[in-house]
C-alpha cells in the first residue's frame, strides 16, 4: 500500500481471524453441546469484521490513489482486475470443483455464470463481488470526496441512519417484493452483490484516508468516549442476544437477527472500528506485537481465500471421529483452521516467488504483479 498506515494493516490482520471465527461458529450452529457464551464471541461479536474489511479496503484504496494526484483509470482498472477479479474467478472455480454444490454436472455447467456473478461459488467469496463493485465505481467515490468538509462531514453523519434504514428494509422487506423472474436472483442474492449494504463502512474508510490528520486528532481527543461507546455497544449487542435466547429463540435465529447489518450489529461495528483504529496506533504497541500483526496482515488475503477448504477438512475429521462441537473441540477447530491457513498462505507466498511457474501461481491465486 502506498503511504502505508500501520493501524489499517494491523486491523486487516486481526479481522481475518474474526472471519474464521464466524465460519467456525456457523459450522457449530446446530450443535447443542456448544456454549451460548462461546457462540456469542464466535458468531455475534466477530461479525463486525465483515463491514470492517470494507472500511479497511476503502482506506487502502484512497491512500494508494490520493485525491491530490491524477488517476490513470486504465492502469487503475487493470490493477484492480488483476488483484481481485482474477483470484476471485480462480478460487471460485477451485471451490466449485473441490466442494461442489449438490447438483448434477449438466445443471452445474448451466448455472456456472450465475455462481460466479453472484459470488456463490463458495460461501465466503461474495465479499470479493461486492468489493469489485466498489472498485468499479471508484471514480464516483473520488468525486464524492472531492467536496469540502462542510459537505462531506454532514453527508457522512446522515449516511449512518440512512444505511441502517436501508439495511433494515433490505433484510426484512425485500423478500416479499414481487419482481419478474429475470430480476429475482438479483434480489434473492442482494446481500452477496449489492454494495449499498456496506456503503457507510466504505465511505467511513474513505473519509479516514482522505482526512487522515483530522481523523487521527479527533480519535485521539476522544479516547474515553470511544471506550465508553464500545462498551455500551458491546453490552447492547450481548443484551439483545441473551434476550433472544431467553425467549426460546435458536442460535440460528439469534445470528440472523443480530447479524452485522442489524441496528445493534452495525452500531457495534462502528464502535469497534473507531476504538481499534485508535488502540492499534504503532506508538501504543510493543515492537514484537507490531511485527506479528504486520506478518499476519501480509498473509491475510491468502488466509481469507483458503481457510474454508481447511475448515471443511477439519470438520470432516471431527465428524468421522464422532466428536460433538463441544467448547474445547470448537476452539481446537478454530485454532487448527487459523494455524493451517496461515501455514498454507506462507507456503503459497514462498512458491509464488519462484520464477516462471511460481510467479504465474502468485498472479492466479493472489493477484500479484
C-alpha positions in Angstrom: 0.0 0.0 0.0 1.3 3.4 -0.9 1.6 5.7 2.2 1.3 2.6 4.5 -0.8 3.2 7.6 0.1 0.6 10.2 -3.2 0.8 12.0 -5.0 -0.4 8.9 -2.6 -3.2 8.3 -3.0 -4.4 11.9 -6.8 -4.2 11.7 -6.7 -6.3 8.5 -4.7 -9.0 10.1 -6.9 -9.2 13.2 -10.1 -9.0 11.2 -9.2 -12.0 9.1 -9.2 -14.2 12.2 -12.5 -12.8 13.2 -13.9 -14.0 9.9 -12.6 -17.5 10.6 -14.4 -17.4 13.9 -17.7 -16.6 12.1 -17.3 -19.6 9.8 -16.4 -21.9 12.6 -19.4 -20.7 14.6 -21.6 -21.4 11.5 -20.4 -25.0 11.4 -21.3 -25.4 15.0 -24.7 -23.7 14.7 -26.9 -26.7 15.2 -24.8 -28.4 17.9 -26.4 -28.4 21.4 -23.0 -29.0 23.1 -21.7 -25.6 22.2 -21.9 -23.0 25.0 -24.1 -20.0 24.1 -21.4 -17.8 25.7 -18.7 -19.0 23.3 -21.2 -18.7 20.4 -21.6 -15.0 21.4 -18.0 -14.4 20.6 -17.8 -16.7 17.5 -20.9 -15.6 15.7 -22.2 -12.3 17.2 -19.3 -10.1 18.3 -16.9 -11.2 15.5 -19.4 -10.3 12.7 -18.2 -6.7 12.8 -15.2 -7.9 10.9 -17.2 -8.1 7.7 -18.0 -4.3 7.4 -14.6 -3.7 8.9 -13.0 -5.2 5.8 -14.8 -2.6 3.6 -13.6 0.2 5.8 -10.0 -1.2 5.5 -10.4 -1.7 1.7 -11.6 1.9 1.2 -8.8 3.3 3.4 -6.2 1.4 1.4 -7.7 2.4 -1.9 -7.9 6.1 -1.2 -4.4 6.0 0.3 -3.0 4.4 -2.8 -4.8 6.9 -5.0 -4.9 10.2 -3.2 -7.3 12.9 -4.4 -4.4 15.3 -4.8 -2.9 13.2 -7.6 -4.4 12.4 -11.1 -5.7 8.9 -11.6 -4.8 6.8 -14.6 -8.1 5.0 -15.0 -6.7 2.4 -17.4 -3.9 1.4 -15.1 -6.2 1.5 -12.1 -8.8 -0.8 -13.6 -6.1 -3.1 -14.9 -4.5 -3.5 -11.5 -7.9 -4.0 -9.6 -8.9 -6.7 -12.1 -5.6 -8.4 -11.7 -5.6 -8.1 -7.9 -9.2 -9.1 -7.2 -11.1 -10.4 -10.3 -8.5 -13.0 -11.4 -8.1 -14.6 -7.9 -11.9 -14.5 -7.4 -12.5 -16.4 -10.6 -9.7 -18.9 -9.9 -10.7 -19.6 -6.3 -14.4 -19.8 -7.3 -13.7 -22.5 -9.8 -11.5 -24.3 -7.4 -14.2 -24.4 -4.7 -16.9 -25.4 -7.1 -14.7 -28.4 -8.0 -13.3 -29.1 -4.5 -16.6 -28.6 -2.6 -19.2 -28.8 -5.4 -22.9 -27.8 -5.0 -25.3 -30.7 -4.7 -26.4 -30.7 -8.3 -25.6 -32.8 -11.3 -22.9 -31.8 -13.8 -25.2 -30.5 -16.5 -27.0 -28.3 -14.0 -23.7 -27.1 -12.6 -22.4 -26.1 -16.0 -25.6 -24.3 -16.9 -25.6 -22.3 -13.7 -21.8 -21.6 -13.6 -22.3 -18.0 -14.8 -24.8 -17.4 -12.0 -22.5 -18.9 -9.4 -19.7 -16.6 -10.5 -21.8 -13.4 -11.0 -23.5 -13.6 -7.6 -20.5 -14.8 -5.6 -22.0 -18.1 -4.5 -19.2 -20.5 -5.8 -18.2 -20.6 -2.1 -19.8 -19.1 0.9 -17.0 -16.6 1.7 -16.3 -15.2 -1.8 -19.3 -12.8 -2.0 -17.1 -10.2 -0.3 -15.0 -10.0 -3.4 -18.0 -9.5 -5.7 -19.1 -6.5 -3.5 -15.6 -5.2 -3.4 -15.3 -5.4 -7.2 -18.4 -3.2 -7.5 -16.9 -0.7 -5.1 -13.7 -0.7 -7.2 -15.7 -0.3 -10.4 -17.4 2.9 -9.1 -14.2 4.4 -7.7 -14.4 7.5 -10.0 -17.8 8.2 -8.4 -16.4 7.8 -4.9 -13.5 10.1 -5.7 -15.9 12.8 -6.9 -17.9 12.5 -3.7 -14.9 13.1 -1.5 -13.6 16.0 -3.6 -16.0 18.3 -1.9 -15.2 20.4 1.2 -15.7 19.1 4.8 -18.7 21.4 5.1 -20.5 19.0 2.7 -18.7 15.7 3.3 -18.9 15.6 7.1 -22.7 16.2 7.4 -23.3 13.8 4.5 -21.3 11.1 6.2 -23.2 11.7 9.5 -26.5 11.4 7.7 -25.4 8.3 5.8 -25.2 6.3 9.0 -29.0 6.4 9.8 -29.8 6.1 6.1 -27.6 3.0 6.0 -29.4 1.5 9.0 -32.8 2.2 7.4 -31.8 0.7 4.0 -30.3 -2.4 5.6 -33.4 -2.9 7.8 -35.6 -2.5 4.7 -33.5 -4.8 2.6 -33.2 -7.7 5.1 -36.8 -7.6 6.2 -39.0 -6.3 3.4 -37.4 -7.0 0.0 -38.0 -10.8 0.3 -41.7 -10.0 -0.1 -41.3 -7.8 -3.2 -42.9 -9.2 -6.3 -40.4 -9.0 -9.3 -40.2 -10.6 -12.7 -38.3 -13.9 -13.0 -35.3 -12.2 -14.6 -34.8 -9.9 -11.6 -35.5 -12.5 -8.9 -31.9 -13.7 -8.5 -30.7 -10.1 -8.2 -33.0 -9.6 -5.2 -32.5 -13.0 -3.8 -28.7 -12.7 -3.7 -28.7 -9.0 -2.9 -26.7 -9.5 0.3 -24.0 -11.1 -1.9 -23.8 -8.4 -4.6 -25.2 -5.1 -3.6 -22.5 -2.7 -2.3 -25.2 -0.4 -0.9 -25.4 -2.6 2.2 -21.8 -1.5 3.1 -21.7 2.0 1.7 -21.2 3.6 5.1 -18.2 1.4 6.1 -16.6 2.1 2.8 -17.3 5.8 2.9 -16.0 5.9 6.5 -12.7 4.4 5.4 -12.5 6.8 2.5 -13.1 9.7 4.8 -10.4 8.5 7.3 -7.9 8.1 4.4 -8.6 11.5 2.7 -8.8 13.4 6.1 -6.2 11.3 7.9 -4.7 14.1 10.1 -8.1 15.3 11.1 -9.3 11.8 11.7 -6.3 10.9 14.0 -6.6 14.1 16.0 -10.4 13.6 16.6 -10.0 10.0 17.8 -7.0 11.0 20.0 -9.0 13.7 21.7 -12.0 11.4 22.4 -10.4 8.2 23.5 -12.5 7.9 26.7 -15.7 8.5 24.6 -14.5 5.8 22.2 -14.1 3.3 25.0 -17.5 4.2 26.5 -19.1 3.9 23.1 -17.6 0.5 22.5 -18.6 -0.8 26.0 -22.1 0.4 25.5 -22.4 -1.1 22.0 -21.0 -4.5 23.2 -23.3 -4.5 26.2 -26.3 -3.7 23.9 -25.4 -6.4 21.5 -24.9 -9.0 24.2 -28.2 -8.0 25.9 -30.1 -8.4 22.7 -28.5 -11.8 22.2 -29.3 -13.2 25.6 -32.8 -11.7 25.4 -33.5 -13.7 22.3 -32.2 -16.9 23.9 -34.4 -16.2 27.0 -37.4 -16.0 24.7 -36.6 -19.5 23.4 -35.0 -18.4 20.1 -32.5 -20.7 18.5 -28.9 -19.8 17.9 -29.6 -19.5 14.2 -32.4 -17.1 14.8 -30.1 -15.0 17.1 -27.5 -14.8 14.4 -30.0 -13.8 11.7 -31.5 -11.2 13.9 -28.2 -9.7 15.2 -26.0 -10.1 12.0 -23.7 -7.2 11.0 -26.4 -5.3 9.1 -28.8 -5.1 12.1 -29.0 -2.0 14.2 -27.1 -3.4 17.2 -24.6 -5.2 15.0 -23.9 -2.2 12.8 -23.5 0.1 15.9 -21.0 -2.4 17.3 -19.1 -2.3 14.1 -18.8 1.4 14.2 -17.7 1.4 17.9 -15.2 -1.4 17.5 -13.7 0.1 14.3 -13.1 3.5 15.9 -11.6 2.0 19.1 -9.4 -0.5 17.2 -8.0 2.2 14.9 -7.1 4.3 18.0 -5.6 1.4 20.0 -3.6 -0.1 17.2 -1.5 3.0 16.6 2.1 1.9 16.4 3.2 4.2 19.2 0.9 2.2 21.6 2.2 -1.3 20.7 5.3 -3.2 21.7 7.7 -4.0 18.9 7.1 -7.7 18.9 3.3 -7.2 18.5 3.8 -4.8 15.6 6.0 -7.3 13.8 3.4 -10.1 14.5 0.4 -8.0 13.3 2.3 -6.9 10.2 3.2 -10.5 9.4 -0.5 -11.6 9.8 -1.7 -8.8 7.7 0.7 -9.7 4.9 -0.8 -13.2 4.6 -4.4 -12.2 5.4 -5.6 -12.2 1.8 -4.5 -15.8 1.2 -5.8 -16.9 4.6 -9.1 -15.5 3.7 -9.2 -17.3 0.4 -8.0 -20.8 1.6 -9.4 -21.1 5.1 -12.8 -22.6 4.1 -11.1 -25.6 2.5 -9.1 -26.4 5.7 -12.1 -25.8 7.9 -14.1 -28.3 5.8 -11.3 -30.8 6.1 -11.1 -30.4 9.9 -14.8 -30.6 10.2 -14.9 -33.8 8.2 -12.3 -35.2 10.5 -14.3 -34.2 13.5 -17.4 -35.8 12.1 -15.6 -39.0 11.1 -14.5 -39.3 14.7 -18.0 -38.6 16.1 -16.8 -35.6 18.0 -19.5 -33.1 19.0 -18.9 -29.4 18.7 -18.2 -29.0 22.4 -16.4 -25.9 23.6 -13.0 -27.5 23.5 -13.5 -29.1 20.1 -14.8 -25.9 18.7 -11.7 -24.0 19.9 -9.4 -26.7 18.6 -11.2 -26.5 15.2 -10.8 -22.7 15.2 -7.1 -22.8 16.2 -6.4 -25.6 13.6 -8.1 -23.7 10.8 -6.3 -20.5 11.7 -2.8 -22.1 12.0 -3.2 -24.3 8.9 -4.5 -21.4 6.9 -1.6 -19.3 7.9 1.0 -22.0 7.1 -0.7 -22.6 3.8 -0.6 -18.9 3.0 3.1 -18.8 3.9 3.8 -21.8 1.6 1.9 -20.3 -1.3 3.7 -17.0 -0.9 7.1 -18.7 -1.0 6.1 -20.7 -4.0 4.9 -17.6 -5.8 8.5 -16.2 -5.5 9.9 -18.8 -7.8 10.4 -17.8 -11.5 8.0 -18.8 -14.3 5.5 -21.2 -12.7 5.7 -19.7 -9.3 5.1 -16.2 -10.5 2.1 -17.4 -12.5 0.8 -19.1 -9.4 1.1 -15.9 -7.5 -0.8 -14.0 -10.2 -3.6 -16.5 -10.4 -4.1 -17.2 -6.7 -3.2 -13.9 -5.1 -3.3 -11.3 -7.9 0.4 -10.5 -7.6 2.1 -8.3 -10.2 
